[in-house]
Amino acid sequence: MNLPLLLLAMLTAACAWNLEFPVYRHKWGHMLSFVFGWLVGELVPFALAAGVLLTLFLLALHGEAGLADVLALLVLLASWGAMIRHYVAGGDAADAMEKALCDALGADYKQRVRPDLCARFPLAVLPRVLARPFRLDLPEVTRVRNVVYGEEQGMRLLLDVYHRKDLPADCPVLFQIHGGGWTEKMGSKNEQARPLMNHMASRGWVCVSVDYRLSPFATFPAHIIDCKRALAWVRQNIVRWGGDPAFVVATGGSAGGHLCSLLALSANDPAWQPGFEDADTRVQGCVPFYGVYDFTERSGLKKNRALIEALESYIVKKPCSEVPALYESASPLTRVHADAPPFLVIHGDRDSLCPVAEARLFAERLAAVSASPVAYAEIPGAQHAFDIFRSLRSEVVMHGVERFLAFLQSTAREDRSR
């Protein structure tokens, strides 16, 4: 019996199963489920190629094949087939994005988008893009690194600016807040949303990716205060790179999805703008990816206590029972209001870290009260962090985000011209 081949078959089958049935409730198992679901799910062609090569090597090494080896090969073939089906189904995200936009903006929303922006909408995902999933930067885009926007507790606060090399003027601004559980060593402006930042910069946007103080060194609400400080700095300085300070859209993933939503829903709140209370921290739109929307857990939708324990131990550093007002004010779910800017909420239906039901509830409650459009796109088959690098799913979702941003850009110009 070829034991290494059998072990490979079992591991491959477990990975294929995890793509469709992630672990949600186990305290640590949900993290392991995320890692394998994220990497394998978005990199199926490469995982498949590695699996085939390793299988051929093990067969050649072992020589004769017995019944157990044939069964292992059948398991491998079935698992590879399931993985291919999962990857191809990533293209269904295009339909999910378009339905979300049509439901929120109207089936004729593209007719309200400027013709020059519509003409640049991608029609398909190019194979050469999928062949290079880690090619995150584009040659026509310049990235200005580590611009200082403030200092807190002896720490320089930094941001990066992405702009087209020809430096056009009066460009809309995309303000990106990274995720990583609000904690050190789990995320920074250097890794996250780079495909989106580069893509939108190539489309004539100025994109800003910010760092902020992280736990356990920082205690919430330091995180959101820094993001607001960065936004105030952007409004005062972004014209230097061709940005329009009057048109800023916030985005972010995971903890960044929480923070950008909170930023959009707490505009000009002086409690979270110490020393810059008069700064304008409104945004003209918000696009949270796989965010956290409830710190209080009153919704009862979280499937394990990992996040609650993290909040109590080293992020807020107090339980909700001691500071209920802080937990409530930190929850976008409790801050929905009629004057919220337009939202496009994006969440994967296989997310094992942040429950999709919480995103669904947030979008429903926001849509019920907001005077602005609220689009909700539930991405089939998507794990947490599915957009970190280029895949079929992440590309078509990015194309949908581009259409949403183009709509906001076009309608904002309509409003100004009236």
GUBA-655678 format. One record per residue (C-alpha): x, y, z. Coordinates in steps of 0.2 Angstrom, whole numbers, plus 2048, in hexadecimal, padded with zeros to 3 digits. Layout:
BEGIN
XYZ
...
//
This chain:
BEGIN
800800800
8068117FB
80481A80C
80982B807
7FD82A7F8
7EF826804
7F3834810
7F4840801
7E283A7FC
7DB83C80D
7E384E80F
7DC8537FD
7CB84C801
7CB856812
7CF866808
7C28637FB
7B585F809
7BA86F813
7B787A803
7A4876804
7A2872817
7AE87D821
7B087C834
7A788A83D
7A488584F
7B587E855
7BF88B85E
7CF888854
7C987C847
7C088B83E
7D189383C
7D9884834
7C9882829
7CB894823
7DE89281F
7DB882814
7CB88880D
7D2899808
7E3893801
7DC8847F8
7CC88B7F3
7D389A7EA
7E38917E3
7DA8817DD
7E48807CC
7F58817D5
7EF8757E3
7E98697D6
7F986A7CC
8048677DC
7F88587E0
7FA8507CF
80D8527CF
80E84B7E1
80383C7DC
80D8387CD
81D8397D7
81682D7E5
80F8217D8
8208207CF
82981F7E0
81E8107E6
81E8067D6
8107F97D7
7FE7FF7DB
7F27F57E6
7E07F77E9
7E38047F7
7ED80E7EB
7DF80D7DE
7D28137EB
7DE8217F0
7DF8267DE
7CC8267DC
7CA8317EC
7D783D7E5
7CE83E7D4
7BD8417DD
7C584F7E8
7CE8577DA
7BD8577D0
7B48607DF
7C286D7E0
7C18717CE
7AE8737D0
7B087E7DF
7BD8897D5
7B288A7C5
7A388F7D0
7AD89E7D6
7A78A67C6
7968A67CE
79C8B57D8
7998BF7C9
7878BC7C9
7868BF7DC
78E8D07DA
7838D57CB
7748D07D4
7798DA7E4
77C8E97D9
76C8E87CF
7628E57DF
7698F57E8
76D9017DA
7608FB7CD
7618F07BE
7658FE7B3
7739057BE
7809047B0
7779117A7
77B91D7B5
78D9197B4
7989247A9
79B91D798
7AE91E799
7AD9147AA
7A29077A3
7AD905794
7BB8FF79F
7B18F27A9
7B98E17A7
7AF8D479D
7B88C57A3
7C68BE7AE
7D68BC7A3
7DF8AB7A4
7F08B47A6
7E98BC7B6
7E48AC7BE
7F58A47B9
7FE8B17C4
7F38B37D4
8018BB7DE
8048C97D1
7FC8D67DC
8048E67D5
8018EE7C4
80E8F77B9
8049067B6
8019097C9
80D9127D5
80D90D7E7
81391B7F3
818911803
818916815
811928815
81092E827
7FE93482B
80093583E
80993084E
80292785E
80B92186D
81B923864
816919855
815920844
80591D83B
808919829
7FE917818
801912806
7FB91C7F7
7F79137E7
7F591E7D7
7F691D7C5
8079227BE
8019307B4
7FA9387C4
7E993E7BD
7E094B7C8
7CF94B7D1
7CF9387D3
7C392F7DF
7CB9287EE
7CA9167F5
7CE915807
7D490380C
7D58FC81E
7DE8EC820
7D88DD82B
7E18D1836
7D68CF845
7DB8E184B
7EB8D9852
7FE8DA84E
8068CE842
7F68C983A
7F38D682D
7FA8E7826
7F88F2817
8068E980E
7FC8D980B
7E98DC809
7DE8E37FB
7ED8E57F0
7E48DE7E0
7D68EA7E4
7E18F97E7
7EB8F77D7
7DC8F37CD
7D39037D2
7E290E7D1
7E49087BF
7D390E7BD
7D791F7C2
7D391E7D5
7E09237E2
7E09157EF
7E6917801
7EA90880C
7ED90C81E
7F590482D
7EE90883F
7F3903851
7F08F0854
7EC8E6863
7F28E1870
7FD8F0870
7ED8FB86C
7DC8FA874
7CC8FD86B
7C790A865
7D990F861
7D7906850
7C891084A
7CF920851
7DF91D846
7D4919837
7CA929839
7DA93383B
7E192B82B
7D1930822
7D2942829
7E5943822
7DF93C811
7D294A80F
7E0957813
7EE94F808
7E89437FB
7E79517EE
7FA94F7ED
7F893F7E4
7E99447DA
7DB93F7E5
7CB9487E8
7C994A7FB
7B694D7F9
7B393B7F2
7BA92D7FD
7B391B7FE
7B891080C
7BC8FD80B
7C48EF815
7C48DD819
7C18D3829
7C68DF837
7C88EC829
7B68E8824
7B08EC835
7BB8FC836
7B6902825
7A38FF829
7A590783A
7AE916832
7A0918826
793917833
79B922840
7A0931836
7A5941840
7A2938850
7AD94385C
7AF935869
7BA92C85C
7C393C855
7CD942864
7D7951860
7CF95284E
7BD953853
7B9960845
7C1955837
7B594F82A
7B593C82B
7A693881F
7A892C811
79E92B801
79D918801
7A290880A
7A78F7803
7AA8EB812
7B18D980E
7AD8CB81A
7AC8D7829
7A78D583B
7978DF83F
7938DB851
79E8DC860
7908DA86C
78B8C9866
7798CD869
7748C6858
77A8B585E
7818B184D
7938AD851
79689A850
7A589A85D
7AC8A686A
7BD8A9863
7B98BB85E
7B08BF86E
7BF8B8878
7CB8C286E
7C28D2870
7C18D0883
7D38CA885
7DE8D687A
7D38E186E
7C78EA879
7CF8E2889
7BE8E2892
7AF8D7891
79F8DE88A
7978DD89B
7A38EA8A1
7A28F6893
7928F3889
791904882
7A290287A
79E8F1872
78E8F886B
796908864
7A38FD85C
7968F2853
7918F8842
7818EE844
77B8FA852
78190A848
776908839
76D918835
764921827
77292C822
77F91E81F
78891F80E
786912800
78C901805
7918F17FC
7938E3809
79C8D4802
79D8C380C
7A18B1807
7948A480B
7A2898811
7AB8A481D
7B089B82C
7B78AA836
7A98B7834
7988B0833
78F8B4823
77E8B682C
7858C5836
7898CE825
7788C981F
7708D082E
77A8E082D
7768E381B
7648E081E
7638EC82D
76D8FA824
7628F8814
7528FA81F
75790B826
76491381A
75F92080D
76E91A802
77090A7F8
7758FA801
77B8EC7F7
77F8DB7FE
7898CE7F5
78A8BC7FC
7988B47F3
7958A17F0
7A38967F5
7AE8A47FC
7B88A280C
7BF8B0817
7CC8BB80E
7C88B47FD
7CE8C47F4
7E08C57FB
7E78BF7EB
7E08BC7D9
7D48AE7D6
7C58AC7CB
7BA8B07D9
7C48BF7E0
7C58C67CE
7B38C67CA
7AF8CD7DB
7BB8DB7D8
7B38DF7C8
7A28E17D1
7AA8ED7DD
7B18F77CF
79F8F97C8
7998FE7D9
7A690B7DB
7A49117C9
7919147CD
79591E7DD
7A29287D3
79692C7C5
7879307D0
79293B7DB
7969457CC
7849467C7
78094D7D8
78D95A7D8
7889607C7
7769637CD
//
